[in-house]
Amino acid sequence: MNEAATVLQIEDLAKHFPAARGRLVRAVDGVTLAVKRGETVGLVGESGCGKSTLGRLACRLEEPTRGRVVFDGVDITGLEARELRPVRPRMQMIFQDPFSSLNPHKTVEQIVGLPLRIGGARDRSAVRDRVAELLRVVGLDPGQAHRFPHQFSGGQRQRIGIARALACEPELVIADEPVASLDVSIQAQILEIFRGLQEQFRLTALFISHDISVVSHVSQRIAVMYLGKIVELGPAQAVIQEPLHPYTRALVAAVPRIERERKGATTHLSGDVPSPMAVPPGCRFHTRCYLDQRPECRSEEPELRELRPLHLAACHLGVGE
């Protein structure tokens, strides 16, 4: 991939948390992923697969066990807090919980304007005008800027969170399950706002969700994560219509509307996700895989490789070759 066109480059990134009796929780276990300028990459997987941890590693809210994070051509993995300070405004997060992510003691104007003030803005009138502009962009009435978060609904609070993330015109937005805690009708509104922002600001984003139907609405490419690893990566339409990995097929089959539109047989998962403290040998998915397996499925970990043009999967069975 052309490095000049790449905003975020993650290379062999891992995060292992210590657990009891000297064991390790392998939350993220060697992920390589790139996000190009102006692109939204959807990161999808079941709860506990490590996708939120990966998002926090990407913006240095977590320290990696190994690997590199390159932002706009600069390796930020080893930067100290002081060195990271000028980078922070250029990469922003939208958090999952619109209730706990907003300071209940601050007004909307103070919350959305805080990144501007931290960035050095001193003109109160200019900050107030910028906050009003951002609230209009996300579909809120600027006249409500004096209110506190508890006076807004969940969907409105998430719009406030989006406005805050956009305040400094970041080069990268990491949206961590931004609609997971919202009603379905409100989810649709937030996704529509996000799509509008993509067109208006040409956003570069990593959009994280457990719902593959959600990421399909806003992403140009989709990365599917299972037990700390990327198991499929490709153009969104290809991943939805012709998934190559059996796990991706199961995720798609879990969404009835998508399943009716795509080709192929319906597939459902059985069993539970293995513990990240006891990762199975070989293919991590083999304990739940419904396909006829080969011996190497249980002994050798498959590499992520291109099985179709620009469409990669980590599967010994070579689906799509």
Residue pairs with C-beta under 8 A, 6 or more apart in sequence:
1 34
1 36
3 9
3 73
4 73
5 36
5 37
6 34
6 35
6 36
6 37
6 70
6 73
7 35
7 36
7 37
7 71
7 72
7 171
7 172
7 204
8 33
8 34
8 35
8 58
8 69
8 70
8 71
8 172
8 204
8 206
9 34
9 68
9 69
9 70
9 71
10 31
10 32
10 33
10 34
10 54
10 57
10 58
10 67
10 68
10 69
10 70
11 32
11 67
11 68
11 69
11 70
12 30
12 31
12 32
12 66
12 67
12 68
13 28
13 30
13 31
13 32
13 54
13 57
13 58
13 64
13 66
13 67
13 68
13 69
14 26
14 28
14 29
14 30
14 31
14 64
14 65
14 66
14 67
14 228
15 27
15 28
15 50
15 53
15 54
15 57
15 62
15 64
15 65
16 24
16 25
16 26
16 27
16 29
16 65
17 24
17 25
17 27
18 24
18 25
19 25
19 277
23 277
24 277
25 276
25 277
26 227
26 228
26 276
26 277
26 279
27 50
27 53
27 228
27 276
28 50
28 53
28 54
28 57
28 64
28 228
29 50
29 227
29 228
29 229
29 276
29 279
30 67
30 228
30 229
31 50
31 54
31 67
31 225
31 228
31 229
31 230
32 230
32 304
33 41
33 43
33 54
33 223
33 230
33 233
35 41
35 172
35 204
35 205
35 206
36 204
37 171
37 204
38 202
38 203
38 204
39 204
39 205
39 220
39 221
40 198
40 203
40 204
40 205
40 206
40 207
40 218
40 219
40 220
41 205
41 206
41 207
41 219
41 220
41 221
41 222
41 223
42 207
42 208
42 209
42 212
42 214
42 215
42 216
42 218
42 219
42 221
42 222
42 223
42 236
43 51
43 54
43 55
43 206
43 207
43 208
43 209
43 215
43 222
43 223
43 225
44 51
44 208
44 209
44 210
44 211
44 212
44 215
44 222
44 223
44 224
44 225
44 251
45 51
45 210
45 224
45 225
45 226
45 251
46 210
46 226
46 251
46 273
47 210
48 273
48 276
49 225
49 226
49 227
49 228
49 273
50 225
50 227
50 228
50 276
51 208
51 210
51 225
52 96
52 176
52 177
52 208
53 62
54 208
54 225
55 93
55 174
55 176
55 206
55 208
56 62
56 176
57 63
57 64
57 69
58 69
58 91
58 174
58 206
59 91
59 92
59 93
59 172
59 174
60 69
60 76
60 77
60 79
60 84
61 93
64 77
67 77
68 75
68 77
69 75
69 76
69 77
70 76
71 87
71 90
71 91
71 172
72 90
72 171
74 87
76 84
76 87
79 87
89 115
89 118
89 119
89 168
89 170
90 168
90 170
90 171
90 172
91 170
91 171
91 172
91 173
91 174
92 115
92 164
92 165
92 166
92 168
92 170
92 172
92 173
92 174
93 165
93 173
93 174
93 175
93 176
94 158
94 161
94 162
94 165
94 173
94 174
94 175
94 176
94 178
95 101
95 161
95 176
95 178
96 176
96 177
96 178
96 180
96 181
97 181
98 154
98 155
98 157
98 158
98 160
98 161
98 181
98 182
99 149
99 154
99 157
99 181
101 161
102 111
102 149
102 157
102 160
102 161
103 110
103 111
103 149
104 148
104 149
104 150
105 148
106 114
106 148
106 149
107 145
107 146
107 147
107 148
108 131
108 135
108 140
108 144
108 145
108 146
108 147
108 148
108 149
108 152
108 160
109 128
109 131
109 145
109 146
111 149
111 160
111 164
112 131
112 134
112 135
112 145
112 160
112 163
112 164
112 167
113 121
113 127
113 128
113 130
113 131
113 167
114 164
114 167
115 164
115 167
115 168
116 127
116 130
116 131
116 167
116 168
117 127
119 168
121 127
121 130
128 145
130 167
131 142
131 145
131 163
131 167
132 142
132 145
133 142
134 163
134 166
134 167
135 141
135 142
135 144
135 145
135 160
135 163
136 142
137 163
137 166
137 197
137 200
138 159
138 160
138 162
138 163
138 166
138 193
138 197
139 159
139 189
139 193
140 156
140 159
140 160
140 163
144 151
144 152
149 157
149 160
152 160
153 186
154 181
154 182
154 183
154 186
155 182
155 183
155 186
155 189
155 190
158 178
158 179
158 182
158 190
159 190
159 193
161 178
162 178
162 190
162 193
162 194
162 197
165 173
166 173
166 197
166 201
169 201
171 204
172 204
172 205
172 206
173 203
173 204
173 205
173 206
174 205
174 206
174 208
175 194
175 205
175 206
175 207
175 208
176 208
177 208
177 209
177 210
178 190
178 194
178 207
179 186
179 187
179 190
179 191
179 209
179 214
180 209
180 210
180 211
182 190
187 214
191 214
191 217
191 218
194 207
194 218
195 217
195 218
197 203
198 205
198 218
205 218
207 215
207 218
207 219
209 215
211 255
212 222
212 224
212 240
212 248
212 251
212 252
212 254
212 255
212 258
213 255
213 257
213 258
215 222
215 236
216 222
216 236
216 240
216 258
219 236
220 235
220 236
221 233
221 234
221 235
221 236
221 239
222 232
222 233
222 234
222 235
222 236
222 239
222 240
223 230
223 232
223 233
224 230
224 231
224 232
224 233
224 239
224 245
224 247
224 248
224 251
225 231
226 247
226 273
226 284
226 285
227 273
227 274
227 276
227 279
227 284
227 285
228 276
228 279
228 284
229 284
229 314
230 304
230 314
231 245
231 247
231 248
231 284
231 285
231 304
231 313
231 314
231 315
232 239
232 243
232 244
232 245
232 247
232 248
232 312
232 313
232 314
233 239
233 304
233 311
233 312
233 313
234 244
234 308
234 310
234 311
234 312
234 313
235 310
235 311
238 308
238 310
238 311
239 248
239 311
240 252
240 258
240 262
241 261
241 262
241 263
242 262
242 263
242 264
242 308
242 320
243 249
243 251
243 252
244 307
244 308
244 311
244 313
244 315
244 319
244 320
245 285
245 313
245 314
245 315
245 319
246 267
246 285
246 289
246 290
246 291
246 315
246 317
246 319
247 269
247 285
247 288
247 289
248 313
249 264
249 267
250 267
250 268
250 269
250 290
252 258
252 259
252 262
253 259
253 266
253 267
253 268
254 268
254 269
259 266
267 290
269 288
269 290
270 288
270 290
271 287
271 288
273 288
274 280
274 284
274 287
280 286
280 287
280 298
281 298
281 299
281 301
282 296
282 297
282 298
282 299
282 300
282 301
283 289
283 297
283 298
283 300
283 301
283 302
283 314
283 315
283 316
284 301
286 293
286 297
286 298
289 297
291 317
293 316
293 317
294 316
294 317
296 302
296 316
297 316
297 317
300 316
301 314
302 314
302 315
302 316
303 314
304 312
304 313
304 314
305 312
305 313
305 314
306 312
307 313
307 315
307 318
307 319
307 320
307 321
308 320
311 320
313 319
313 320
